[in-house]
């Protein structure tokens, strides 16, 4: 028979089950790892040293190990597992409650290892072979005098006194029944090894239909439970593969055929990107996981795009302007775990000067004062209103071609009637200014040239 790979307690599994504590393990006090197909207890004493409640019911654990190092543990649930004896809890001095319901405990005498637990008050052994031994309850009550409840039933004072009186008989009968159960268990192991070598049971189970397999009977042994569990997993996988065909993973396309980058969020991360006009740069904020290992995050900045890879999945964003990759800075927050990427622009900001062909009007201060003191005159001319603004850029206007050609008649009229008409003549000859009263013409004074 091909040996299946056993299920392990991994760090990712523990963090997933510790979501109520924000994934922090060093201060974790309670964790539930039930129905996870776990076959061995390991690593918890290193990752979660302050555990008080540990739930491991519904797994395939056959031995209690690495639990004695959890000194603060108060409640341990190992119901529906493959335990055959109780060992490895001698140093768990804080234990107050133990649940071994529906296991395969045949060694009743292994309960003596719990005598050094001063705080143990509740014990559950329902569904184990040891509960069928004659004198079982009286023997347990005498061996563990600190118990207050056994198998969900409170232990009264009168029951404790009666158990002490029956201890001698209960001890002898319980040990006899235990020896019979141990011999039976040894025969079951031999039969299982024989069938495993012949591979008949595995072959027959694979050829059965689902209805025949569910209606078939099986032995109540730890080995049979493991075989049934693995066979059930195989059947579920076959059903899933038959009902829904496998969908091929769609390849992530980062560039177009002509080389242009594309926006991609295969990592499915929340992010925000904004333009910092004051510092002339783009700022990208990627909401990565708080406790994500930095080795699983990479950042790449190119002139026209930025790419962030988280656990092999890509987040790529196209930038509106070209940036300087050599001056980009990527930092992670120690509080939130967010990744912040600052990318300086290649060109200086143009927002303060305006774009070509755009009109930007800056209102004068004196105009604002007029607007607040008194309303504008409705008959104010367009030229007066436009004079209150500063124009930047090209302003398209219609051209009046009639003003390009000089009108000779208008010019002659202006010369004849204008304010300086006495200085000029139509023949472009300058007239002499008349002498003022009292003017004396001195011949010794040279004329002005």
C-alpha positions in Angstrom: 0.0 0.0 0.0 1.3 3.4 -0.9 2.0 5.5 2.2 0.1 8.7 2.3 1.8 11.9 3.3 0.7 12.9 6.7 -0.9 16.3 7.4 1.2 18.8 9.3 0.6 21.8 11.5 2.0 24.6 9.4 2.6 28.2 10.2 0.1 29.4 7.6 -2.5 27.1 9.1 -2.0 28.4 12.6 -2.1 32.1 11.4 -5.3 31.4 9.5 -6.9 29.9 12.6 -5.7 32.9 14.7 -7.6 35.6 12.8 -9.4 36.6 16.0 -6.0 37.7 17.3 -5.0 39.5 14.1 -2.7 36.6 13.2 -0.3 37.3 16.1 0.9 34.0 17.6 3.1 35.0 20.5 0.1 36.3 22.5 -2.4 33.8 21.3 -4.4 32.1 24.1 -7.0 30.1 22.2 -6.9 28.2 18.9 -9.1 25.7 17.1 -7.5 23.2 14.8 -10.4 20.7 14.6 -11.1 18.6 11.5 -7.8 19.5 9.8 -6.6 15.9 9.2 -3.7 16.5 11.6 -1.8 13.3 12.6 0.9 14.8 14.9 1.0 17.7 17.4 4.0 19.8 16.8 5.4 23.4 16.7 2.6 24.9 18.9 4.8 25.1 22.0 7.3 27.3 20.0 4.8 29.4 18.1 2.1 29.8 20.7 3.7 29.4 24.2 0.8 31.2 26.0 -2.0 28.9 24.8 -4.8 28.3 27.4 -7.3 26.5 25.2 -6.3 24.0 22.5 -9.1 22.3 20.4 -7.9 19.4 18.3 -11.0 17.3 18.0 -11.9 15.4 14.8 -8.3 14.7 13.6 -6.1 11.6 13.3 -3.8 12.1 16.2 -2.5 8.8 17.7 -0.1 10.1 20.3 0.1 13.1 22.7 3.4 14.9 22.2 4.9 18.4 22.6 2.0 19.5 24.8 3.8 19.3 28.1 5.6 22.5 27.2 2.4 24.5 27.2 2.6 25.4 30.9 -0.5 27.7 30.8 -2.8 25.2 29.0 -6.1 24.9 30.8 -8.4 23.0 28.4 -7.4 20.3 25.9 -9.9 18.7 23.5 -8.7 15.6 21.7 -12.1 14.0 21.0 -12.6 11.9 17.9 -8.9 11.0 17.4 -6.9 7.7 17.5 -5.5 7.8 21.0 -4.9 4.4 22.7 -3.3 5.6 25.9 -2.9 8.9 27.8 0.7 10.1 28.2 2.6 13.3 27.8 0.5 15.6 30.0 2.5 15.3 33.3 3.9 18.8 33.3 0.7 20.7 32.3 0.0 21.9 35.8 -2.7 24.4 34.7 -5.0 21.8 33.1 -8.5 21.9 34.5 -10.4 20.1 31.7 -9.6 17.1 29.4 -11.8 15.7 26.7 -10.9 12.3 25.2 -14.4 11.4 23.9 -14.6 8.7 21.1 -11.0 7.6 21.0 -9.5 4.0 21.3 -8.1 4.2 24.9 -7.6 0.7 26.1 -4.9 1.3 28.7 -7.0 2.5 31.6 -3.9 2.4 33.9 -2.4 5.2 31.8 -4.7 7.6 33.7 -2.2 7.5 36.6 -0.1 10.0 34.7 -2.7 12.6 35.5 -2.3 12.3 39.2 0.3 15.1 39.3 -2.2 17.6 37.8 -3.5 19.6 40.9 -6.1 21.6 39.0 -7.8 18.9 36.9 -11.5 19.0 37.6 -13.3 17.6 34.5 -12.5 14.4 32.5 -14.4 12.9 29.5 -13.7 9.4 28.3 -17.1 8.5 26.8 -16.9 6.2 23.7 -13.5 4.6 24.7 -13.0 0.8 25.2 -11.9 1.5 28.8 -15.3 2.7 29.8 -16.7 -0.8 29.4 -14.3 -2.3 32.0 -15.9 -3.5 35.2 -15.3 -1.0 38.1 -14.2 1.7 35.6 -15.9 4.7 37.3 -15.0 3.7 40.8 -11.3 3.1 39.8 -11.0 6.5 38.1 -12.6 8.4 41.0 -10.1 6.8 43.4 -7.1 7.3 41.2 -7.9 11.0 40.5 -9.3 12.3 43.8 -9.4 15.9 42.6 -12.0 15.3 39.9 -15.3 17.0 40.3 -17.0 15.7 37.1 -16.4 12.4 35.1 -18.0 11.9 31.6 -20.4 14.8 32.2 -21.7 13.5 35.6 -20.8 15.3 38.8 -19.0 13.2 41.5 -20.8 13.4 44.8 -19.3 12.9 48.2 -21.3 9.7 48.8 -20.1 8.3 45.4 -16.5 9.0 46.3 -16.9 7.2 49.7 -18.5 4.2 48.0 -15.7 4.1 45.4 -13.1 4.0 48.1 -14.8 1.0 49.6 -15.0 -0.8 46.2 -11.4 0.1 45.1 -9.9 -3.3 45.7 -12.5 -5.2 43.6 -12.7 -2.4 41.0 -8.9 -2.5 40.5 -8.7 -6.2 40.0 -11.7 -6.4 37.6 -10.6 -3.3 35.6 -7.1 -4.7 35.1 -8.4 -8.1 33.9 -10.7 -6.4 31.4 -7.9 -4.2 30.3 -5.6 -7.2 29.6 -8.4 -8.8 27.5 -8.8 -5.6 25.5 -5.0 -5.3 24.9 -4.9 -8.9 23.5 -7.8 -8.2 21.3 -6.1 -5.0 20.0 -2.9 -7.0 19.2 -4.9 -9.4 17.0 -6.5 -6.4 15.2 -3.1 -5.0 14.4 -1.9 -8.4 13.0 -5.0 -8.7 10.8 -4.6 -5.2 9.5 -0.9 -5.8 8.6 -1.9 -9.0 6.8 -4.6 -7.3 4.8 -2.3 -4.4 4.0 0.3 -6.7 2.5 -2.4 -8.4 0.4 -3.9 -5.1 -0.7 -7.3 -6.7 -1.0 -9.2 -4.2 1.1 -7.8 -1.2 -0.7 -8.6 -2.8 -4.1 -12.1 -3.8 -3.2 -12.8 -0.3 -1.8 -11.6 1.4 -5.0 -13.9 -0.8 -7.1 -17.0 -0.1 -5.1 -19.6 2.4 -6.1 -20.3 5.2 -3.7 -23.6 3.6 -2.5 -22.0 0.3 -1.9 -19.1 1.8 -0.1 -21.3 3.8 2.3 -23.5 0.7 3.0 -20.5 -1.5 3.7 -19.2 -2.2 7.2 -15.8 -1.7 8.6 -13.9 -2.5 11.8 -13.7 0.0 14.6 -10.0 0.4 14.9 -7.5 3.3 14.5 -6.2 1.8 11.3 -9.6 1.4 9.8 -10.5 5.0 10.7 -7.4 6.3 8.8 -8.2 4.1 5.8 -11.8 5.2 5.7 -10.8 8.8 6.0 -8.3 8.6 3.1 -10.8 6.7 0.9 -13.4 9.3 1.6 -11.0 12.1 0.5 -10.2 10.2 -2.7 -13.9 9.8 -3.5 -14.6 13.4 -2.9 -11.8 14.5 -5.2 -13.0 12.2 -8.0 -16.5 13.6 -7.6 -15.3 17.2 -7.8 -13.1 16.4 -10.9 -16.0 14.6 -12.6 -18.7 17.3 -11.8 -16.6 20.3 -12.7 -13.9 20.1 -15.4 -10.6 21.7 -14.5 -10.2 25.3 -15.6 -6.8 26.2 -16.9 -5.3 29.2 -15.2 -5.5 32.2 -17.5 -2.0 33.6 -18.2 -1.4 37.1 -16.9 -0.8 39.5 -19.8 1.4 42.4 -18.8 2.1 44.0 -22.2 0.3 44.5 -25.5 1.6 43.1 -28.8 3.3 46.5 -29.5 5.0 46.6 -26.1 2.7 49.0 -24.2 2.2 48.1 -20.5 -1.2 47.1 -19.1 -2.9 47.6 -15.8 -3.0 44.2 -14.0 -4.1 43.3 -10.4 -3.6 39.5 -10.3 -2.7 39.8 -6.6 -6.2 41.3 -5.9 -4.8 43.8 -3.5 -6.4 47.1 -2.5 -4.3 50.1 -3.5 -4.4 53.8 -4.1 -2.2 56.0 -6.3 -2.2 59.8 -6.2 -0.2 62.7 -7.6 1.7 64.8 -5.2 1.9 68.2 -7.0 4.0 69.8 -4.2 6.8 67.3 -4.5 6.2 66.6 -8.2 5.9 62.8 -7.8 3.4 59.9 -7.9 2.7 58.0 -4.6 1.4 54.4 -4.7 0.0 52.9 -1.5 -0.5 49.1 -1.7 -2.3 47.5 1.3 -0.2 44.4 1.8 -0.7 42.1 4.7 0.6 43.2 8.0 2.6 40.1 8.9 3.7 39.3 5.4 7.4 38.3 5.1 9.4 41.1 3.3 11.1 38.4 1.2 7.7 37.7 -0.5 7.3 41.3 -1.7 9.2 42.8 -4.6 8.8 46.2 -6.3 10.0 47.3 -9.7 9.7 50.9 -11.1 10.1 51.6 -14.8 9.7 55.0 -16.6 6.1 54.4 -17.6 4.8 51.7 -15.1 5.3 50.3 -11.6 5.1 46.6 -10.7 4.6 45.1 -7.3 4.8 41.3 -6.8 3.3 39.7 -3.7 3.8 36.0 -3.2 4.3 35.5 -6.9 1.2 37.5 -7.9 1.6 40.8 -9.8 0.1 44.2 -9.4 1.1 46.5 -12.4 -0.1 50.0 -12.9 0.5 52.3 -15.9 1.7 55.9 -15.0 0.3 59.0 -16.7 3.7 60.7 -16.9 7.3 59.4 -17.1 9.1 59.0 -13.8 12.7 58.6 -12.7 13.2 54.9 -11.7 16.6 55.5 -10.2 15.2 58.0 -7.6 12.1 55.9 -6.7 11.8 54.9 -3.0 9.7 51.9 -1.6 9.0 51.6 2.1 6.8 49.4 4.2 4.9 50.6 7.3 5.8 48.8 10.5 2.3 49.6 11.9 0.0 48.7 9.0 2.3 46.7 6.7 1.3 48.9 3.7 3.9 49.3 0.9 4.4 53.0 -0.1 6.2 53.7 -3.4 7.3 57.3 -4.2 8.2 57.9 -7.8 9.5 61.4 -8.8 8.4 62.7 -12.2 10.9 63.2 -15.0 9.6 66.7 -16.0 8.8 69.6 -13.7 5.1 70.3 -13.0 3.3 72.6 -15.4 0.3 73.3 -13.3 1.5 76.8 -12.3 2.1 78.0 -15.8 -0.7 76.5 -17.7 -0.8 74.3 -20.8 -0.2 75.7 -24.3 -3.3 77.1 -25.8 -5.1 77.4 -22.5 -6.4 80.7 -20.9 -5.8 81.2 -17.2 -7.4 84.3 -15.7 -5.9 85.8 -12.5 -8.3 88.3 -11.0 -6.7 91.6 -9.7 -6.9 92.4 -6.0 -8.6 95.7 -6.7 -11.3 94.0 -8.7 -12.1 91.7 -5.8 -12.4 94.7 -3.5 -14.9 96.3 -6.0 -16.9 93.1 -6.2 -17.3 92.9 -2.4 -18.0 96.6 -1.9 -20.4 97.3 -4.9 -21.9 95.4 -7.7 -20.5 95.8 -11.2 -22.1 98.2 -13.6 -24.2 96.4 -16.1 -23.1 98.7 -18.8 -19.4 98.1 -18.2 -17.7 97.5 -21.5 -16.1 94.2 -22.5 -12.7 95.8 -22.7 -12.9 97.1 -19.1 -13.9 93.6 -17.8 -11.1 91.9 -19.7 -8.6 94.4 -18.4 -9.2 92.9 -14.9 -7.6 89.6 -15.8 -4.2 88.5 -16.8 -4.1 86.4 -19.9 -1.7 83.6 -20.4 -1.5 81.5 -23.6 -3.0 82.0 -27.0 -6.5 83.5 -27.2 -8.2 82.8 -30.5 -10.0 85.9 -31.8 -11.7 86.9 -35.0 -9.5 89.4 -37.0 -11.0 92.6 -38.4 -9.3 93.0 -41.8 -10.9 96.4 -42.3 -8.5 98.0 -39.9 -5.4 96.6 -41.7 -5.6 99.1 -44.7 -5.1 102.8 -43.9 -8.1 105.0 -44.7 -6.7 108.2 -46.3 -9.9 110.2 -45.9 -10.0 109.5 -42.1 -6.3 110.4 -41.7 -6.8 113.8 -43.6 -9.8 114.6 -41.4 -7.9 113.8 -38.2 -5.0 116.0 -39.2 -7.3 118.9 -40.0 -9.5 118.7 -36.9 -7.3 117.0 -34.4 -5.7 118.7 -31.4 -2.4 119.0 -33.1 -3.7 120.2 -36.5 -2.0 123.6 -36.2 1.5 121.9 -36.2 1.0 120.1 -39.5 -0.1 120.7 -43.0 -1.6 118.5 -45.7 1.6 118.8 -47.8 3.7 117.5 -44.9 5.3 120.9 -44.4 5.9 122.1 -40.8 4.4 125.6 -40.0 6.3 128.1 -38.0 5.0 128.9 -34.5 3.8 132.5 -34.2 5.9 134.8 -32.0 4.6 135.5 -28.5 4.0 139.1 -27.4 7.1 140.9 -26.3 9.4 138.8 -28.4 12.7 140.5 -29.4 14.5 139.1 -32.4 18.2 139.4 -31.5 20.5 139.1 -34.5 23.4 138.0 -32.3 21.7 134.9 -31.2 22.3 132.0 -33.7 19.3 130.2 -35.0 18.2 126.8 -33.6 19.0 123.9 -35.9 
